[in-house]
Amino acid sequence: MKTKTYFTQIIAFGVGLLLLGGLGAYWPTLVGANLAASTLAPGDVTADAITYQGYLTDENNIPLNGTFAMVFEIYNAQAGGTLLYDSGEVDIKVTNGLFEVRLPISDDIFNGEELWLAQTVNKELLTPRQEILPSPMAHTLRPGAVIKGTASAITNNYTVEVHMNNDAFAFNRGAITGQTTTGNAIYGLANNGRAIYGQTRDGYAVYGFDGGTLANRGYAGYFYSTNGIGVYAYSNANRTHPNILAPAVYGQSNRGVGVYGRGDTSNSYSFYNQGGYFEGGKGLFARGTDSEIEAGYGAQIFSNNYIGLYVLGDNDDYDAHFDGSVGILVDGSVTTSAANSTVLTLNMGETSLATGDLVAMVGVTESPSDGQPMLAVASVNATNQNAVIGVVKEAIAVSEISGEDGNPRLSFSPTDGEITPGGYLVIITEGLAPAVNLSSLNSGLAAASSLAIGDKIALSTSGETTRSAAGAPAGGIVIGKVAGPVDEATGTVPMYIDID
């Protein structure tokens, strides 16, 4: 029996859309096309398949008839390469040389890279391989083209997936690019997901550029949310050079503000209407680089109707720490219901102190935290009464904590109880002392029912007695004025401290 040699003379592939959108495409073309029968109903999604049509003859160019066993294989190279698809042996009916077969090929292999088809007929491999090319209209999409799909039914869960392998850096290279003179170059809408999602290893996940003039004032990126978060940023990068800050959000402006935040400006009170909200190991870090002449503030804070800056630290640490050569400059007036001046001191006396006790200076010691000079005090007596300095406000507990540089440092926090010798305390040196112990003023005020608001209180020159008078006391150290009635239950009296 004579062995036949087969030739396929006409080849047509229906794969155009596959090369663009990652969706299966199937429609008859060229030979035996039946457009009416192949029209998809509205809302249908094309299948993961392509059509292959050919014209089969023998070695004498005579068209063949009958059923032939055929195998279709797709490779990524004209010769050799990797086998990407194998149909297995299928029986194909050939009539007057013409045949058509539908190949259920997954869309995974159609990614824009070269593909070559190898065909075997009745165990005979036909050569050479044939290159699979897109149909002319499939090189692009017409305006208004729509690609639909149910993401949950797709392996990668994306309706459209685009890959680009190009290490050369340029702003005009990208997996997806959009350009428009008016409107949205790229527009994303998601009811319950990511409208636009970007991921990168060492570049920009999402890059926006505004090339307009200064007068146009366009936005490189604009984010708007009616019931959620306008922009959410997260960084898990290591804080190493050059990304030493590893910020979740980084803003830079050559002519304006690096990052601008605007909260609810209505008159209704809300805890969450801040122009900016910062939470982290360090809630906010600010550094000014302008010169002194240019008012190079690290932070500049304004309020139109209320407090310019409100600071509240943990109970175990300072509300604020100022570590400059000057410390803090206040250019204005302060009025509160309990205004006073306080200072941290050390009890270097031989007896314990309690809140409301008068104290006198007995020397200077070193602060345990930074070695700076620190005032030492003791209970007032005949020996030190000329050095009276204030009234005990509260006891201070000292503990060691880890500082912001990782090194241990001391923390000073208020605590209850007496201040034993060697203990730390805060004293009121000027202003309102809500409760001064009558006992620390000496027995001369033990029967203090005669004290009136405005009476001056002074220690006598001998230190043995105290007295009060509407006018200036005759001799002694004036401590201040009575500010309210005596509380006989506690044995205290409010005083405005004003030591002469």
SVG drawing of the C-alpha trace seen along z (x, -y; Angstrom):
<svg xmlns="http://www.w3.org/2000/svg" viewBox="-29 -97 55 99">
<polyline fill="none" stroke="black" stroke-width="0.4" points="0.0,0.0 1.4,-3.3 2.2,-5.7 0.6,-9.1 2.1,-12.5 -0.3,-15.1 -0.3,-18.9 -2.4,-21.5 -2.7,-24.4 -5.0,-26.9 -4.7,-27.7 -6.9,-30.0 -6.7,-30.7 -9.4,-32.4 -7.2,-33.6 -7.1,-37.4 -8.8,-38.3 -6.8,-35.8 -3.7,-37.8 -5.1,-40.9 -7.5,-40.2 -6.7,-36.8 -10.2,-35.6 -11.1,-32.5 -12.2,-33.4 -14.1,-31.3 -15.7,-32.3 -15.7,-30.6 -13.6,-32.3 -12.9,-31.8 -13.9,-28.3 -17.5,-27.1 -18.3,-30.2 -21.8,-30.4 -22.1,-33.8 -25.7,-33.5 -25.2,-30.2 -22.2,-31.5 -23.6,-34.8 -23.3,-35.0 -26.2,-35.9 -25.9,-39.2 -24.0,-38.7 -22.4,-35.4 -18.6,-35.0 -16.6,-33.4 -15.1,-30.0 -11.4,-29.1 -11.0,-27.7 -9.8,-28.5 -10.8,-27.3 -8.3,-25.8 -9.2,-25.4 -7.2,-23.8 -7.2,-22.3 -5.7,-18.8 -4.3,-17.2 -2.1,-14.3 1.3,-14.5 -0.4,-15.1 -2.4,-18.1 -5.7,-16.1 -8.1,-17.1 -8.8,-14.3 -12.1,-13.0 -12.7,-10.9 -11.8,-10.8 -8.2,-11.3 -6.5,-11.0 -4.9,-14.3 -2.7,-15.7 -2.2,-19.5 0.6,-20.8 1.7,-24.3 5.3,-25.3 6.9,-28.6 9.6,-28.3 9.8,-27.5 12.0,-24.5 12.5,-22.8 11.2,-25.0 8.7,-24.0 5.5,-22.1 2.6,-24.3 -0.4,-22.5 -1.1,-18.9 -4.6,-18.1 -4.0,-14.4 -5.2,-12.3 -8.6,-13.4 -10.6,-12.1 -11.3,-14.9 -13.8,-14.7 -12.3,-16.1 -14.6,-16.9 -13.1,-17.9 -9.9,-18.7 -11.6,-21.1 -11.7,-20.6 -12.3,-22.6 -11.5,-21.7 -12.2,-23.4 -9.2,-23.2 -10.0,-23.8 -6.9,-25.7 -6.5,-27.5 -5.9,-31.2 -2.8,-30.9 -0.5,-30.4 -1.8,-33.4 0.3,-36.2 1.6,-38.0 4.7,-35.8 5.4,-33.9 3.6,-30.5 4.1,-27.8 1.7,-25.0 2.8,-21.5 0.3,-19.1 0.4,-15.3 -2.0,-13.5 -2.3,-9.7 1.0,-9.5 2.8,-11.7 4.3,-15.0 3.8,-17.9 6.6,-20.4 7.5,-23.1 5.6,-24.4 3.2,-27.2 3.3,-30.5 0.1,-31.6 -0.5,-35.3 -3.3,-37.6 -6.0,-38.7 -5.5,-42.4 -8.2,-43.9 -6.8,-42.0 -3.7,-44.2 -5.8,-46.8 -9.3,-47.3 -11.7,-49.7 -13.0,-52.6 -15.7,-51.4 -14.6,-47.8 -15.7,-45.8 -14.1,-42.7 -16.4,-40.9 -15.8,-38.0 -16.6,-36.6 -13.4,-36.9 -14.2,-34.2 -14.5,-31.7 -11.0,-32.6 -7.9,-31.0 -6.0,-34.2 -9.2,-36.0 -8.6,-38.9 -10.7,-39.7 -7.7,-41.2 -4.1,-40.3 -1.1,-42.0 2.5,-41.1 5.5,-43.1 9.1,-41.9 11.3,-44.9 14.2,-45.9 14.9,-49.1 13.8,-52.1 11.7,-54.8 8.6,-56.7 6.9,-55.6 7.2,-51.9 4.5,-50.1 2.3,-47.1 -0.7,-49.3 -0.7,-52.9 -3.4,-55.4 -3.6,-58.7 -6.4,-61.2 -6.8,-64.9 -10.0,-65.1 -11.5,-62.6 -9.9,-59.7 -6.8,-58.0 -7.4,-55.0 -10.6,-54.6 -11.3,-51.9 -14.6,-51.1 -15.2,-48.4 -18.2,-47.9 -16.4,-45.7 -12.8,-45.3 -9.8,-47.1 -10.7,-49.5 -7.1,-49.8 -4.3,-47.5 -0.6,-47.9 2.3,-45.8 6.0,-46.1 9.3,-44.8 11.6,-47.7 9.7,-50.4 6.4,-52.2 3.2,-50.2 1.2,-53.1 2.8,-56.1 1.0,-59.3 2.4,-62.3 0.8,-65.7 2.6,-67.5 0.4,-70.6 1.5,-74.1 1.7,-75.8 -1.6,-77.6 -3.4,-74.3 -2.8,-73.0 -3.6,-69.4 -3.2,-66.3 -0.6,-63.6 -3.0,-61.4 -6.5,-62.2 -8.3,-59.9 -11.9,-60.4 -14.0,-58.3 -17.6,-58.9 -17.8,-56.2 -14.3,-54.8 -10.6,-55.7 -9.4,-58.1 -5.9,-56.7 -4.5,-53.8 -0.8,-53.2 1.2,-50.4 4.9,-49.7 6.7,-46.7 10.1,-47.8 13.3,-47.6 14.6,-51.0 17.9,-50.8 19.7,-53.0 18.5,-54.5 15.0,-53.9 16.0,-54.9 12.5,-56.1 10.6,-53.3 7.4,-55.5 4.0,-54.2 3.3,-57.7 6.0,-60.0 5.3,-63.5 7.6,-66.0 6.8,-69.3 9.2,-71.8 6.8,-74.7 4.3,-73.9 3.4,-71.4 4.8,-67.9 1.7,-66.4 -1.6,-68.2 -4.4,-66.9 -7.8,-68.5 -10.4,-67.2 -14.0,-68.0 -14.3,-71.8 -17.9,-71.9 -18.7,-73.4 -19.8,-70.0 -17.5,-68.5 -15.9,-65.3 -12.8,-63.5 -12.1,-62.2 -12.1,-65.5 -8.4,-66.1 -6.6,-67.4 -4.0,-64.7 -4.0,-61.7 -0.7,-60.0 -0.1,-56.9 3.1,-55.0 6.1,-54.3 6.7,-58.1 3.3,-59.7 4.8,-62.6 8.3,-63.5 8.9,-67.0 12.2,-68.6 12.6,-72.1 15.5,-72.9 15.0,-76.6 17.4,-79.0 16.6,-81.2 15.9,-84.2 13.4,-82.0 11.7,-80.9 12.8,-77.3 10.3,-75.7 10.4,-72.0 6.6,-72.3 4.3,-75.3 0.8,-74.9 -2.1,-77.3 -5.7,-77.2 -8.4,-79.6 -10.7,-79.2 -9.1,-77.1 -5.8,-75.7 -2.9,-75.9 -1.3,-72.7 -2.6,-70.1 -0.1,-67.6 -0.8,-64.7 1.8,-62.1 1.6,-58.8 1.2,-59.0 4.7,-57.5 6.4,-60.2 6.5,-63.9 3.7,-65.6 6.4,-67.3 10.2,-67.3 12.2,-70.3 15.9,-69.6 17.2,-72.7 19.7,-75.2 16.9,-77.6 14.2,-75.0 10.9,-76.8 9.9,-80.3 6.3,-81.4 5.2,-84.6 1.8,-85.2 -0.2,-84.9 -1.6,-81.9 -4.8,-81.8 -6.2,-78.6 -8.2,-77.8 -5.2,-76.5 -2.3,-78.4 1.0,-77.9 4.7,-77.5 6.3,-74.2 9.7,-72.7 11.1,-69.2 13.2,-68.9 14.8,-66.4 14.0,-66.0 17.4,-66.3 15.9,-66.9 15.8,-64.4 12.0,-64.1 9.4,-63.0 7.3,-65.6 3.6,-65.5 1.5,-67.3 0.8,-70.9 3.9,-71.2 6.1,-74.3 9.6,-73.6 12.8,-75.6 15.9,-75.5 18.8,-73.6 21.2,-73.3 21.8,-72.2 22.3,-68.7 22.6,-67.0 19.6,-65.8 19.9,-62.0 18.7,-62.1 21.1,-64.5 23.4,-65.8 22.1,-69.3 21.8,-71.4 18.7,-70.5 17.2,-72.2 17.3,-70.4 14.7,-71.2 13.6,-70.2 10.8,-70.9 10.8,-74.5 12.2,-75.1 13.9,-77.9 17.2,-77.2 16.1,-77.5 12.9,-79.6 14.6,-82.5 15.0,-80.2 11.4,-79.1 10.7,-78.4 7.3,-76.8 4.7,-74.2 4.8,-70.5 2.5,-69.6 3.0,-65.8 5.5,-63.0 7.4,-61.8 8.3,-58.2 11.5,-57.5 11.9,-54.4 14.1,-53.3 12.7,-52.9 14.0,-52.5 14.6,-55.8 13.8,-56.5 17.4,-55.7 17.1,-52.3 19.3,-53.3 17.9,-53.2 16.8,-56.5 14.9,-57.7 11.1,-58.4 9.5,-60.7 5.8,-60.2 3.4,-61.4 2.6,-59.0 0.7,-59.0 2.2,-59.0 4.8,-60.9 8.2,-61.9 10.8,-60.2 14.4,-61.7 16.1,-61.1 12.8,-61.1 11.7,-63.3 8.8,-65.8 7.3,-68.7 6.8,-72.0 4.7,-75.0 6.9,-78.1 4.3,-80.6 0.6,-80.7 -2.3,-78.8 -1.6,-76.0 -5.0,-74.4 -4.3,-73.0 -1.5,-74.2 -1.1,-72.3 -1.8,-74.6 0.6,-72.5 3.5,-73.4 2.7,-77.1 3.4,-76.5 1.1,-76.5 0.3,-80.1 -2.4,-79.2 -3.8,-76.2 -6.9,-78.1 -7.3,-79.5 -11.0,-80.3 -10.1,-84.0 -8.2,-83.8 -9.9,-85.7 -9.4,-85.7 -6.6,-88.2 -4.8,-87.9 -1.0,-87.7 0.8,-84.8 4.4,-85.2 7.0,-83.2 8.3,-85.1 12.0,-86.0 12.4,-83.4 10.7,-80.8 8.7,-79.8 5.3,-81.3 3.4,-82.5 0.8,-85.2 -1.7,-86.8 -2.8,-90.3 -4.8,-92.3 -1.7,-94.5 1.9,-93.5 3.2,-91.4 5.7,-93.0 8.8,-91.3 9.3,-87.7 9.1,-86.1 5.9,-86.6 4.6,-83.4 1.5,-84.6 -2.2,-85.3 -5.1,-83.3 -7.2,-82.4 -10.1,-80.6 -11.7,-79.4 -9.9,-77.0 -10.9,-73.4 -10.9,-72.3 -11.6,-68.7 -8.2,-68.4 -6.4,-71.2 -5.6,-73.0 -6.1,-76.4 -5.8,-77.5 -3.1,-80.0 -1.8,-82.1 2.0,-81.6 4.0,-84.8 7.2,-84.5 9.1,-87.8"/>
</svg>
